[in-house]
Amino acid sequence: MIRKIIKIDEEKCNGCGACAAACHEGAIEMINGKAKLTREDYCDGLGDCLPACPVDAIHFEEREAPAYDEDAVRAAKDKKAKQNLPCGCPGTNVKSIQREKIATKDNIQAAVPSGMLTQWPIQIKLVPAHAPYFKDANLLVAADCTAFAYGNFHQEFIRKHITLIGCPKLDEIDYAEKLTAIIKNNDIKSVTVVRMEVPCCGGIENAVKRALMAAGKFIPWRVVIISIDGKILDE
């Protein structure tokens, strides 16, 4: 049948993965660093992926394509949801972490400088949207690599924040959906996004932007960009 469907310009694609995250049907996958329409029957032709693309590499076209298969999409979503369930793993149990002072070798009480994390889990796809620690929280949404690139990450970013991490290029989920639920259903005070300078990291910033708009709340937020050699480039 002739119908409207997306077309991806692979030469323009920078591999950020934002379109794959924005595609609720799972029609787009990241293959060898490029976005590809792998299931034409999953593409509903509505174009949620278009505004997510930072380099304007996605457009509509009308051509011969399989009909949109809503039942197949629903079945694929159900299968994926079952695969992503924690399944009772102790590592996914929600918990708060109390940071206490400990004795140094000279028996002097001092705060541990290296650990500022106050909750678990921290992966965006694992954290429950209604976790109790989100109440009146300053939210930190960080790309996985930032804590390794920036040496003082705990003190400057994790401290006094509830931390969520993810990688938009490697995780095959739409962060915006979970972030929208967190922001919409909790009294979040502020949002800080920390991402790397690489283009694919733009996906996590884009997900936060879409979540803030979808939640319909005016919340102070900022973006901090970390260079590969561990410097703050912009904030």
TORLUMNU-326240 format. One record per atom (N, C-alpha, C): x, y, z; atom name. Coordinates in pm, 1 decimal. Each point is the difference from the previous one (the first is absolute). Example, Ala and Ser with C-alpha at 12.3 -4.5 7.8 and 13.67 -1.06 7.14 Angstrom:
<pts>
> X_Y_Z_a
> 1319.0_-569.0_780.0_N;
> -89.0_119.0_0.0_CA;
> 90.0_120.0_0.0_C;
> -35.0_105.0_-72.0_N;
> 82.0_119.0_6.0_CA;
> -77.0_109.0_73.0_C;
</pts>
This chain:
<pts>
> X_Y_Z_a
> 83.6_-119.6_0.0_N;
> -83.6_119.6_0.0_CA;
> 87.3_124.7_0.0_C;
> -51.9_108.8_-56.3_N;
> 70.2_128.3_1.7_CA;
> -40.1_75.5_125.5_C;
> 97.0_35.8_82.8_N;
> -32.7_73.5_121.7_CA;
> 117.4_86.9_43.2_C;
> -27.3_86.9_98.2_N;
> 103.7_89.0_53.1_CA;
> 86.8_-76.0_98.1_C;
> 130.7_13.9_-15.5_N;
> 94.4_-71.0_85.1_CA;
> 126.9_83.9_10.7_C;
> 80.6_-23.8_101.6_N;
> 119.2_82.9_17.2_CA;
> 113.7_-46.3_-90.9_C;
> 89.8_93.2_-28.6_N;
> 121.9_-29.8_-74.4_CA;
> 116.9_61.2_76.5_C;
> 103.1_-78.8_25.2_N;
> 116.1_45.6_76.7_CA;
> 118.0_22.9_-93.4_C;
> 55.7_120.0_4.7_N;
> 119.3_33.3_-78.0_CA;
> 121.7_-42.6_82.1_C;
> 58.8_-114.7_-33.7_N;
> 109.8_-54.2_79.6_CA;
> 125.4_86.5_-7.9_C;
> 14.9_76.9_-105.9_N;
> 117.7_87.8_-9.9_CA;
> -8.1_112.3_102.3_C;
> -120.1_49.6_25.3_N;
> -17.7_105.5_99.9_CA;
> 0.0_-54.6_142.3_C;
> -42.9_-124.7_18.5_N;
> -15.7_-59.1_133.1_CA;
> 131.2_4.4_77.7_C;
> -5.5_52.1_122.7_N;
> 120.8_7.8_83.2_CA;
> 6.7_-109.7_106.1_C;
> -96.2_-91.7_-3.5_N;
> 4.2_-113.5_91.0_CA;
> -41.1_28.8_142.4_C;
> -73.8_108.6_23.1_N;
> -35.4_37.8_137.0_CA;
> -102.4_-94.6_62.5_C;
> -80.1_-66.4_-81.7_N;
> -98.6_-94.2_51.5_CA;
> -128.8_62.4_48.8_C;
> -14.0_133.0_-14.4_N;
> -119.7_67.5_50.2_CA;
> -125.6_-47.2_-72.6_C;
> 11.1_-27.2_-128.7_N;
> -117.4_-43.8_-75.7_CA;
> -45.2_-138.6_44.0_C;
> 96.3_-88.9_25.5_N;
> -34.5_-134.4_44.8_CA;
> -69.4_4.9_135.5_C;
> 45.7_91.1_85.5_N;
> -62.2_15.2_131.9_CA;
> -140.4_59.2_-12.6_C;
> -18.4_89.3_-98.9_N;
> -129.1_67.1_-17.2_CA;
> -102.9_-87.9_-69.0_C;
> 45.2_-103.5_-70.1_N;
> -92.2_-88.2_-72.1_CA;
> -62.5_-98.1_98.1_C;
> -125.0_24.8_37.4_N;
> -67.3_-83.5_98.4_CA;
> -28.4_-140.2_-54.3_C;
> 0.3_-15.6_-131.3_N;
> -35.1_-128.3_-60.2_CA;
> 120.9_-91.6_-18.6_C;
> 120.5_52.4_14.1_N;
> 119.5_-81.3_-16.9_CA;
> 35.3_-27.1_-144.1_C;
> -40.6_90.6_-90.6_N;
> 27.5_-20.1_-142.2_CA;
> 142.8_35.8_-37.3_C;
> 65.3_83.4_82.3_N;
> 135.3_47.7_-29.2_CA;
> 99.4_-65.1_93.7_C;
> 112.5_-45.0_-55.1_N;
> 108.2_-56.3_80.1_CA;
> 130.9_67.0_-38.3_C;
> 94.8_-1.1_95.1_N;
> 133.2_52.3_-27.5_CA;
> 87.9_-116.3_-44.2_C;
> 50.1_7.6_-121.7_N;
> 83.2_-106.0_-57.3_CA;
> 128.8_61.8_-52.4_C;
> 112.3_-45.6_53.5_N;
> 131.3_52.6_-39.7_CA;
> 5.8_152.5_10.1_C;
> -61.0_51.1_107.5_N;
> 8.5_142.8_25.8_CA;
> -94.5_86.3_-81.7_C;
> -93.9_-61.0_-71.2_N;
> -94.9_75.4_-82.4_CA;
> -142.7_-47.3_29.0_C;
> -94.5_94.1_-10.6_N;
> -140.2_-34.9_18.4_CA;
> -54.1_-64.8_-127.0_C;
> -73.1_-110.0_18.4_N;
> -57.6_-69.7_-115.5_CA;
> -144.5_-38.1_29.5_C;
> -85.8_15.5_-100.5_N;
> -138.5_-44.9_9.9_CA;
> 0.0_-149.8_-27.7_C;
> -1.8_-80.1_105.3_N;
> 13.9_-144.8_-15.5_CA;
> -132.8_-73.0_-13.4_C;
> -108.6_62.5_45.8_N;
> -131.5_-62.7_-11.2_CA;
> -98.1_101.2_-57.2_C;
> -22.0_-5.9_-129.2_N;
> -92.7_92.2_-64.0_CA;
> -142.0_-19.7_50.8_C;
> -34.9_-125.2_36.1_N;
> -135.4_-25.7_48.8_CA;
> -20.8_51.1_142.8_C;
> 109.2_41.5_67.1_N;
> -11.0_59.7_132.1_CA;
> -14.0_151.6_-7.2_C;
> 31.7_61.0_-112.4_N;
> -5.0_146.0_-15.1_CA;
> -144.7_43.7_-25.4_C;
> -52.8_81.2_93.9_N;
> -139.6_43.0_-13.7_CA;
> -16.3_125.5_-85.3_C;
> 112.7_58.4_-43.6_N;
> -7.4_117.4_-86.3_CA;
> -36.7_128.3_70.3_C;
> 1.3_1.3_134.5_N;
> -35.2_121.1_74.6_CA;
> 121.6_90.0_22.8_C;
> 118.7_-57.2_-3.7_N;
> 121.0_81.5_1.1_CA;
> 44.7_54.2_134.1_C;
> -18.1_-75.8_110.4_N;
> 53.2_45.4_128.6_CA;
> 151.7_14.0_-5.7_C;
> 62.3_-72.3_-91.2_N;
> 145.8_1.0_-9.9_CA;
> 53.6_126.7_-68.0_C;
> -82.6_68.5_-79.2_N;
> 48.8_114.9_-76.1_CA;
> 51.7_113.3_87.8_C;
> -78.9_49.0_96.8_N;
> 50.1_110.1_82.0_CA;
> 113.3_-41.4_93.7_C;
> 16.8_-131.1_22.9_N;
> 107.5_-46.2_88.0_CA;
> 136.3_9.0_-67.6_C;
> 2.6_-0.6_-132.6_N;
> 127.0_-1.1_-72.8_CA;
> 65.7_138.0_2.9_C;
> 122.1_10.7_54.6_N;
> 66.2_130.8_10.0_CA;
> 64.8_47.3_-130.1_C;
> 8.3_-88.9_-101.5_N;
> 67.7_37.7_-124.7_CA;
> -93.7_-5.3_-120.6_C;
> -130.9_-8.8_25.9_N;
> -99.9_2.2_-107.1_CA;
> 25.0_-109.8_-104.2_C;
> 28.0_-121.3_48.7_N;
> 31.7_-110.1_-90.8_CA;
> -120.7_-88.2_-30.7_C;
> -118.3_34.5_54.4_N;
> -118.5_-83.8_-19.8_CA;
> -112.1_82.2_-62.8_C;
> -59.8_-55.1_-102.7_N;
> -110.6_67.1_-68.2_CA;
> -106.5_-103.2_-37.0_C;
> -117.0_47.5_-39.3_N;
> -105.2_-88.2_-48.9_CA;
> 15.2_-21.5_-150.0_C;
> -45.5_-115.0_-45.2_N;
> -15.9_-24.3_-142.9_CA;
> -120.4_-90.7_-19.1_C;
> -59.4_5.7_-117.4_N;
> -110.4_-89.0_-33.3_CA;
> 50.9_-101.4_-100.5_C;
> -12.2_-127.1_37.2_N;
> 50.0_-107.3_-86.3_CA;
> -67.7_-131.9_35.2_C;
> 32.4_-101.2_-77.2_N;
> -50.8_-134.0_27.8_CA;
> 63.2_-52.2_129.0_C;
> -83.1_-40.0_94.2_N;
> 48.5_-50.3_128.0_CA;
> -106.2_-88.2_63.1_C;
> 40.9_-94.7_85.1_N;
> -99.3_-82.9_70.2_CA;
> -89.2_86.0_87.7_C;
> -121.0_-43.6_22.2_N;
> -91.4_72.6_87.8_CA;
> 50.9_-2.4_143.7_C;
> -34.0_103.8_74.5_N;
> 36.4_4.7_141.3_CA;
> -69.9_-113.2_73.9_C;
> 79.0_-81.7_71.6_N;
> -53.8_-117.0_69.1_CA;
> -5.0_26.7_150.4_C;
> -112.8_53.1_45.3_N;
> -13.1_37.9_140.9_CA;
> 10.4_-120.6_93.1_C;
> -54.7_-113.4_-40.5_N;
> 5.5_-119.9_84.1_CA;
> 144.1_-47.6_17.4_C;
> 78.4_4.5_-106.8_N;
> 139.3_-42.5_7.3_CA;
> 81.3_93.4_89.6_C;
> -29.5_129.3_-9.3_N;
> 68.3_97.7_84.6_CA;
> -31.9_-25.9_146.5_C;
> -126.6_-23.0_30.0_N;
> -41.7_-25.4_138.2_CA;
> 66.8_-126.5_54.0_C;
> 7.2_-104.2_-82.3_N;
> 62.3_-124.9_42.8_CA;
> 149.2_19.3_25.6_C;
> 64.9_80.0_-84.4_N;
> 142.9_26.1_18.1_CA;
> 26.2_80.3_126.8_C;
> -88.6_95.3_28.8_N;
> 13.4_78.8_122.9_CA;
> -17.5_-87.9_123.5_C;
> -98.9_-88.0_-4.0_N;
> -24.3_-88.8_113.2_CA;
> 119.5_-91.8_23.2_C;
> 56.3_-51.6_-107.2_N;
> 115.8_-88.7_11.1_CA;
> 119.5_73.4_58.5_C;
> 21.9_122.6_-46.7_N;
> 112.1_79.7_48.8_CA;
> -17.7_36.2_146.2_C;
> -123.1_32.9_37.6_N;
> -26.5_35.7_139.5_CA;
> 30.9_-116.7_92.5_C;
> -33.9_-120.7_-42.2_N;
> 27.3_-118.1_81.6_CA;
> 149.7_-24.8_11.0_C;
> 72.9_26.3_-107.8_N;
> 144.9_-19.2_2.3_CA;
> 68.4_100.1_91.8_C;
> -58.2_120.7_12.7_N;
> 62.0_106.2_78.8_CA;
> -41.4_-0.3_146.1_C;
> -90.4_-91.7_38.6_N;
> -42.2_-2.5_139.0_CA;
> 115.1_-40.2_90.9_C;
> 10.5_59.8_118.8_N;
> 107.4_-34.7_92.0_CA;
> -2.2_-146.9_42.1_C;
> -117.4_-63.4_0.6_N;
> -13.8_-141.8_32.8_CA;
> 54.5_-34.3_138.1_C;
> -15.9_91.2_93.9_N;
> 38.4_-30.8_136.4_CA;
> 147.0_15.0_30.8_C;
> 78.9_49.8_-92.8_N;
> 143.4_17.3_25.9_CA;
> 19.8_94.8_117.5_C;
> 76.6_-39.4_103.8_N;
> 20.4_87.0_116.4_CA;
> 60.5_134.8_-36.5_C;
> 74.2_5.2_-109.8_N;
> 64.1_124.7_-39.9_CA;
> -95.8_106.5_-47.1_C;
> -127.5_-36.7_-20.0_N;
> -98.1_99.0_-45.5_CA;
> -90.6_47.3_113.4_C;
> 22.0_-48.9_120.4_N;
> -82.1_41.8_113.2_CA;
> 20.2_148.0_30.7_C;
> -111.2_72.4_16.0_N;
> 7.1_142.4_29.5_CA;
> 49.9_21.2_142.0_C;
> 97.2_87.2_14.9_N;
> 50.7_29.5_133.9_CA;
> 65.8_137.4_3.2_C;
> -4.6_61.2_117.6_N;
> 72.5_124.3_24.2_CA;
> 129.5_-34.3_70.8_C;
> 102.7_80.9_-25.3_N;
> 131.5_-24.2_59.0_CA;
> 32.4_113.3_95.4_C;
> 24.3_-33.6_124.0_N;
> 34.2_101.0_100.1_CA;
> 150.6_22.7_0.1_C;
> 39.2_125.3_-16.9_N;
> 141.5_34.8_1.2_CA;
> 38.1_48.1_139.1_C;
> 81.2_-78.5_69.7_N;
> 37.6_33.7_136.1_CA;
> 149.3_29.7_7.9_C;
> 38.0_65.7_106.3_N;
> 141.9_26.2_24.3_CA;
> 66.3_-124.8_56.4_C;
> 124.9_-21.2_-38.5_N;
> 74.3_-115.0_49.8_CA;
> 130.7_46.9_61.4_C;
> 61.4_-86.0_78.1_N;
> 126.4_35.9_64.3_CA;
> 115.0_-18.9_-97.1_C;
> 90.7_97.8_-5.8_N;
> 119.5_-12.5_-82.4_CA;
> 104.9_-77.6_78.6_C;
> 116.1_-21.0_-58.4_N;
> 104.7_-75.9_68.3_CA;
> 50.0_73.8_124.0_C;
> -20.3_131.3_4.5_N;
> 39.8_78.1_116.9_CA;
> -116.0_16.4_97.3_C;
> -106.9_-81.9_-22.2_N;
> -118.0_2.4_86.2_CA;
> -71.3_135.3_-2.1_C;
> 12.8_70.8_-113.3_N;
> -68.6_127.1_-18.0_CA;
> -119.4_-23.7_-91.3_C;
> -116.0_48.4_45.5_N;
> -120.4_-18.3_-79.6_CA;
> 5.6_84.8_-126.1_C;
> -22.4_-61.5_-114.6_N;
> 3.5_73.7_-126.6_CA;
> -98.0_-63.0_-97.2_C;
> -61.8_81.5_-79.1_N;
> -93.6_-51.5_-100.6_CA;
> 77.7_-70.5_-109.5_C;
> -54.9_-109.9_-47.5_N;
> 63.8_-71.4_-110.2_CA;
> -12.8_84.5_-126.0_C;
> 108.4_44.0_-62.4_N;
> -10.0_91.8_-113.2_CA;
> -36.9_-66.6_-131.0_C;
> 18.7_-131.2_-10.8_N;
> -12.7_-63.9_-130.3_CA;
> -141.6_-43.5_-35.0_C;
> -87.3_-17.1_98.3_N;
> -132.3_-52.7_-30.3_CA;
> -112.2_93.1_40.6_C;
> -73.4_52.7_-97.8_N;
> -110.2_91.3_28.0_CA;
> -134.0_-55.2_-48.1_C;
> -0.2_-121.5_-52.4_N;
> -123.0_-59.8_-49.6_CA;
> -93.7_-30.4_115.8_C;
> -125.8_40.5_-12.7_N;
> -94.7_-17.1_110.8_CA;
> -117.0_-92.1_-32.1_C;
> 1.5_-65.3_-117.2_N;
> -112.2_-89.0_-31.1_CA;
> 43.6_-108.8_-97.0_C;
> -83.1_-102.4_-8.7_N;
> 21.7_-111.9_-92.4_CA;
> -136.1_-54.0_-42.2_C;
> -16.5_-43.8_-126.9_N;
> 95.8_-1.0_-110.3_CA;
> 17.0_137.7_-62.4_C;
> 92.8_8.7_-94.9_N;
> 25.1_128.9_-64.3_CA;
> -22.0_-4.1_-151.6_C;
> -9.8_-117.5_-58.8_N;
> -27.4_-9.3_-143.2_CA;
> -142.3_48.0_-28.6_C;
> -14.9_86.3_-99.9_N;
> -131.3_55.3_-33.1_CA;
> -102.0_-110.6_-25.5_C;
> 41.5_-104.5_-69.9_N;
> -95.8_-104.2_-36.1_CA;
> -37.4_-90.6_117.4_C;
> 72.2_7.6_110.2_N;
> -30.0_-84.0_115.8_CA;
> -70.8_72.8_113.0_C;
> 21.5_130.2_12.4_N;
> -54.8_72.5_114.8_CA;
> -152.5_11.6_-10.7_C;
> -72.9_-27.1_108.9_N;
> -146.1_15.6_-2.1_CA;
> -39.2_147.7_-5.9_C;
> -100.9_31.0_-76.6_N;
> -40.6_140.3_-15.8_CA;
> -56.3_59.1_128.1_C;
> -44.3_-85.3_92.0_N;
> -61.2_49.8_123.6_CA;
> 87.8_-27.5_122.3_C;
> 130.7_-11.8_-18.9_N;
> 89.7_-25.2_112.5_CA;
> -10.9_113.7_101.9_C;
> 1.0_-28.8_129.2_N;
> -20.2_103.2_102.4_CA;
> 105.5_109.2_1.4_C;
> 120.0_-31.1_-46.8_N;
> 107.0_101.0_4.3_CA;
> -16.2_109.9_-104.4_C;
> -99.8_-10.8_-88.5_N;
> -23.2_106.9_-97.0_CA;
> -73.6_120.8_60.1_C;
> -55.9_-14.2_118.3_N;
> -74.1_109.8_62.2_CA;
> 94.7_116.6_30.1_C;
> -32.7_117.5_-55.1_N;
> 78.7_123.1_19.3_CA;
> 145.2_-18.1_-41.2_C;
> 23.7_-78.9_-104.2_N;
> 136.6_-31.7_-40.6_CA;
> 54.3_97.3_-103.8_C;
> 129.7_24.2_9.1_N;
> 75.6_61.0_-108.4_CA;
> 51.2_-116.5_-84.2_C;
> -46.0_-7.4_-123.3_N;
> 26.1_-117.0_-83.6_CA;
> 124.1_20.0_-86.3_C;
> 87.3_-98.5_-0.4_N;
> 116.3_-2.5_-88.6_CA;
> -20.6_-110.0_-102.7_C;
> -1.4_37.0_-128.1_N;
> -10.1_-97.1_-108.5_CA;
> 131.5_4.3_-75.8_C;
> 78.1_-106.4_11.4_N;
> 136.8_2.5_-52.7_CA;
> 25.6_-113.7_-98.1_C;
> 77.9_30.0_-101.9_N;
> 47.5_-104.2_-90.6_CA;
> 102.0_-86.2_73.7_C;
> 0.1_-129.5_-29.3_N;
> 85.4_-94.6_72.1_CA;
> 145.8_45.3_10.7_C;
> 54.5_50.1_-109.2_N;
> 143.6_26.8_-5.8_CA;
> 43.5_122.0_81.2_C;
> -92.5_87.4_35.8_N;
> 39.3_126.7_62.6_CA;
> 72.2_-19.0_132.3_C;
> -44.9_-96.1_80.1_N;
> 62.0_-20.8_130.9_CA;
> 142.0_-52.4_-12.0_C;
> 31.3_-64.9_-111.2_N;
> 135.3_-49.8_-21.6_CA;
> 90.0_108.7_-58.5_C;
> -58.8_87.9_-79.7_N;
> 79.9_104.5_-64.3_CA;
> 32.1_115.5_94.5_C;
> -94.3_32.7_89.1_N;
> 17.2_116.0_87.2_CA;
> 32.1_-46.4_141.6_C;
> 119.6_32.8_46.9_N;
> 51.4_-54.1_124.9_CA;
> -77.1_37.7_125.3_C;
> -58.4_119.4_2.0_N;
> -68.4_46.8_120.6_CA;
> -151.5_-14.3_-11.7_C;
> -42.6_-102.8_-70.8_N;
> -140.9_-15.6_-33.7_CA;
> -88.5_-15.2_123.7_C;
> 43.6_-77.9_96.3_N;
> -81.4_-21.3_119.8_CA;
> -23.8_130.0_75.4_C;
> 106.2_73.9_22.4_N;
> -11.0_122.9_79.8_CA;
> -79.9_108.1_-71.5_C;
> 20.9_14.9_-130.2_N;
> -62.4_110.8_-72.2_CA;
> -139.1_-30.9_-55.7_C;
> -29.0_-126.3_-24.8_N;
> -127.7_-31.7_-65.5_CA;
> -88.2_-96.6_80.2_C;
> 54.4_-110.3_46.5_N;
> -82.1_-96.9_72.3_CA;
> -41.7_52.9_136.6_C;
> 86.6_76.7_62.8_N;
> -27.3_52.9_134.3_CA;
> -133.1_77.4_1.8_C;
> -87.7_-38.1_91.5_N;
> -130.1_62.4_20.6_CA;
> -93.4_-15.6_-119.7_C;
> 22.9_-103.9_-80.6_N;
> -87.2_-28.9_-113.9_CA;
> -43.4_-146.4_2.7_C;
> -113.9_-25.8_-59.7_N;
> -40.4_-136.8_-30.5_CA;
> 50.1_-27.9_-140.9_C;
> 76.9_-106.2_-15.3_N;
> 76.4_-23.3_-122.6_CA;
> -63.3_-105.6_-89.5_C;
> -12.7_33.7_-128.9_N;
> -44.5_-95.0_-101.4_CA;
> 102.1_-0.9_-112.6_C;
> 38.9_-118.3_-46.0_N;
> 99.1_-6.9_-107.1_CA;
> -51.5_-87.2_-114.0_C;
> 56.3_22.2_-118.6_N;
> -35.7_-80.6_-115.8_CA;
> 88.6_33.8_-117.6_C;
> -8.0_-81.4_-103.1_N;
> 72.6_25.6_-124.5_CA;
> -99.1_-10.0_-115.8_C;
> -33.6_112.0_-63.2_N;
> -100.7_-2.8_-106.9_CA;
> 43.0_-80.3_-121.9_C;
> 129.9_-23.7_-13.9_N;
> 46.1_-74.8_-117.0_CA;
> -6.8_-151.0_22.3_C;
> 10.2_-42.7_125.1_N;
> 5.0_-143.0_28.4_CA;
> -132.6_-55.9_50.8_C;
> -76.4_78.8_74.5_N;
> -128.5_-47.8_52.9_CA;
> -108.7_11.5_-106.2_C;
> -79.3_-103.1_-15.2_N;
> -105.0_-0.1_-102.4_CA;
> -135.6_32.9_60.9_C;
> -6.1_112.8_71.4_N;
> -127.5_44.8_56.8_CA;
> -11.8_150.2_-21.0_C;
> -121.6_48.4_14.8_N;
> -24.1_143.0_-9.4_CA;
> 6.2_59.4_140.7_C;
> 112.6_63.7_34.0_N;
> 15.1_59.2_132.8_CA;
> -109.7_101.0_30.6_C;
> -50.0_67.9_-102.0_N;
> -97.3_106.9_22.3_CA;
> -125.4_-51.5_70.6_C;
> -41.0_-121.5_-29.6_N;
> -120.0_-54.1_63.4_CA;
> 18.4_-14.7_150.4_C;
> 110.6_-60.7_42.0_N;
> 25.8_-18.8_142.8_CA;
> 22.9_134.8_67.9_C;
> 76.8_88.0_-62.7_N;
> 27.8_130.6_59.6_CA;
> -127.4_84.0_12.6_C;
> -88.2_-11.6_-99.0_N;
> -127.5_71.4_8.0_CA;
> -79.8_-46.6_121.3_C;
> -4.9_-130.7_19.9_N;
> -73.9_-55.6_113.7_CA;
> 59.4_47.3_132.4_C;
> 133.3_4.0_7.8_N;
> 66.8_43.5_123.3_CA;
> -30.6_146.3_28.6_C;
> 13.1_84.4_-101.3_N;
> -20.6_143.5_19.1_CA;
> -146.8_32.1_25.0_C;
> -88.1_-67.7_-71.4_N;
> -143.0_28.3_10.7_CA;
> -58.3_-43.6_133.7_C;
> 48.1_-110.4_53.5_N;
> -62.2_-59.2_118.5_CA;
> 73.6_28.4_130.3_C;
> 104.5_82.0_-4.6_N;
> 75.7_32.1_120.0_CA;
> 28.1_149.8_6.9_C;
> 30.0_47.3_119.4_N;
> 32.2_142.1_18.7_CA;
> 149.0_21.9_-21.4_C;
> 41.1_-2.2_-126.7_N;
> 140.6_21.9_-34.5_CA;
> 29.3_149.6_5.9_C;
> 106.9_38.0_68.4_N;
> 32.9_141.6_18.2_CA;
> 84.4_55.5_-114.1_C;
> 89.5_-80.8_-54.6_N;
> 86.2_45.9_-109.3_CA;
> 54.0_-122.0_-74.0_C;
> 47.7_24.2_-121.8_N;
> 59.3_-107.8_-79.8_CA;
> 133.8_48.2_-55.0_C;
> 104.1_-78.6_23.3_N;
> 131.3_26.3_-58.1_CA;
> 34.8_-113.2_-94.9_C;
> 31.9_33.7_-123.1_N;
> 41.3_-98.9_-99.8_CA;
> 150.8_11.5_-18.0_C;
> 71.4_-110.2_15.5_N;
> 144.2_-0.9_-24.7_CA;
> 27.1_-101.2_-111.3_C;
> 56.8_47.7_-108.7_N;
> 24.1_-83.6_-117.2_CA;
> 142.1_20.4_-50.9_C;
> 45.4_-92.1_-82.4_N;
> 130.9_13.0_-62.8_CA;
> -10.3_88.0_-125.2_C;
> 113.7_43.3_-50.2_N;
> 2.7_86.9_-117.2_CA;
> -32.3_-73.5_-130.1_C;
> 5.6_-133.0_-0.1_N;
> -23.2_-76.7_-122.4_CA;
> -145.4_13.7_-45.5_C;
> -25.0_1.3_-131.4_N;
> -135.0_24.3_-51.9_CA;
> -105.4_-97.0_49.8_C;
> 35.8_-127.2_15.9_N;
> -101.7_-97.7_40.3_CA;
> -55.5_29.7_138.1_C;
> 74.9_75.2_81.2_N;
> -45.8_32.9_134.3_CA;
> -114.1_102.2_-3.1_C;
> -22.8_59.8_-116.2_N;
> -111.6_92.9_-11.5_CA;
> -133.4_-67.9_23.2_C;
> -3.3_-132.1_-13.5_N;
> -124.5_-73.3_20.1_CA;
> -53.3_11.0_141.3_C;
> 89.4_4.3_98.1_N;
> -46.1_7.4_138.5_CA;
> -50.7_140.0_31.9_C;
> 62.8_101.7_-57.3_N;
> -48.3_137.2_16.3_CA;
> -136.4_16.4_-66.0_C;
> -14.3_-57.9_-118.8_N;
> -126.5_8.5_-72.5_CA;
> -112.0_-68.7_76.4_C;
> 30.2_-114.5_63.1_N;
> -100.6_-73.0_76.4_CA;
> -50.4_82.3_117.6_C;
> 89.9_71.7_66.7_N;
> -39.7_84.2_112.8_CA;
> -87.2_115.9_-48.5_C;
> 37.4_60.4_-110.3_N;
> -80.1_109.8_-55.7_CA;
> -142.0_-46.4_-29.5_C;
> -11.4_-114.5_-65.5_N;
> -132.1_-51.6_-35.3_CA;
> -80.2_-37.9_124.5_C;
> 69.6_-52.2_100.7_N;
> -68.6_-38.3_123.9_CA;
> -53.6_121.8_73.2_C;
> 77.8_106.5_4.5_N;
> -45.6_122.2_66.6_CA;
> -122.8_57.2_-69.9_C;
> 2.4_-1.5_-132.8_N;
> -115.6_50.9_-74.8_CA;
> -122.0_-89.5_19.1_C;
> 21.0_-131.3_-4.6_N;
> -112.1_-92.8_13.2_CA;
> -59.9_2.6_140.0_C;
> 85.1_23.4_100.5_N;
> -49.8_3.9_138.1_CA;
> -79.1_126.3_28.2_C;
> 21.1_103.4_-81.1_N;
> -74.9_124.2_16.2_CA;
> 34.9_77.4_125.4_C;
> 124.4_-13.7_46.4_N;
> 42.4_71.2_120.6_CA;
> 115.0_95.9_-31.7_C;
> -2.7_115.5_65.7_N;
> 110.2_95.0_-15.6_CA;
> 99.1_-25.9_113.1_C;
> 112.2_-61.8_-34.4_N;
> 101.4_-36.8_99.0_CA;
> 134.9_55.2_-45.3_C;
> 74.4_64.8_87.4_N;
> 134.0_47.5_-37.6_CA;
> 87.8_-117.5_-45.4_C;
> 68.1_18.9_-112.3_N;
> 87.1_-107.2_-46.7_CA;
> 120.0_58.3_-73.1_C;
> 107.2_-76.7_-5.0_N;
> 122.3_44.6_-66.4_CA;
> 70.6_-120.4_-61.2_C;
> 86.8_28.9_-95.9_N;
> 77.1_-103.8_-68.0_CA;
> 148.4_29.7_17.6_C;
> 76.3_-99.4_43.3_N;
> 144.6_11.9_14.5_CA;
> 64.8_-98.4_-97.4_C;
> 94.1_48.8_-78.5_N;
> 68.3_-84.4_-98.6_CA;
> 143.5_-24.8_44.3_C;
> 38.9_-127.7_3.3_N;
> 133.9_-41.0_41.7_CA;
> 80.4_-43.0_-122.1_C;
> 123.4_45.9_-9.2_N;
> 86.8_-40.4_-110.4_CA;
> 58.1_-138.5_26.9_C;
> 49.8_-62.8_-104.8_N;
> 57.0_-133.6_13.0_CA;
> 119.8_1.0_95.5_C;
> 73.0_113.2_4.6_N;
> 116.2_6.6_89.3_CA;
> -36.1_53.9_138.2_C;
> -131.2_5.6_31.6_N;
> -41.8_27.3_136.6_CA;
> -15.5_143.8_39.4_C;
> -30.2_87.8_-94.7_N;
> -22.2_141.1_31.7_CA;
> -147.7_36.8_-20.0_C;
> -47.4_98.3_74.9_N;
> -135.1_51.0_-21.4_CA;
> 5.0_99.6_-115.2_C;
> -72.1_-30.0_-107.5_N;
> 2.6_84.3_-119.6_CA;
> -108.8_106.5_2.5_C;
> -115.2_-34.9_53.9_N;
> -112.9_92.6_-6.9_CA;
> -98.8_-34.2_109.5_C;
> -65.7_103.3_53.9_N;
> -106.9_-22.4_97.7_CA;
> -84.0_125.1_10.7_C;
</pts>
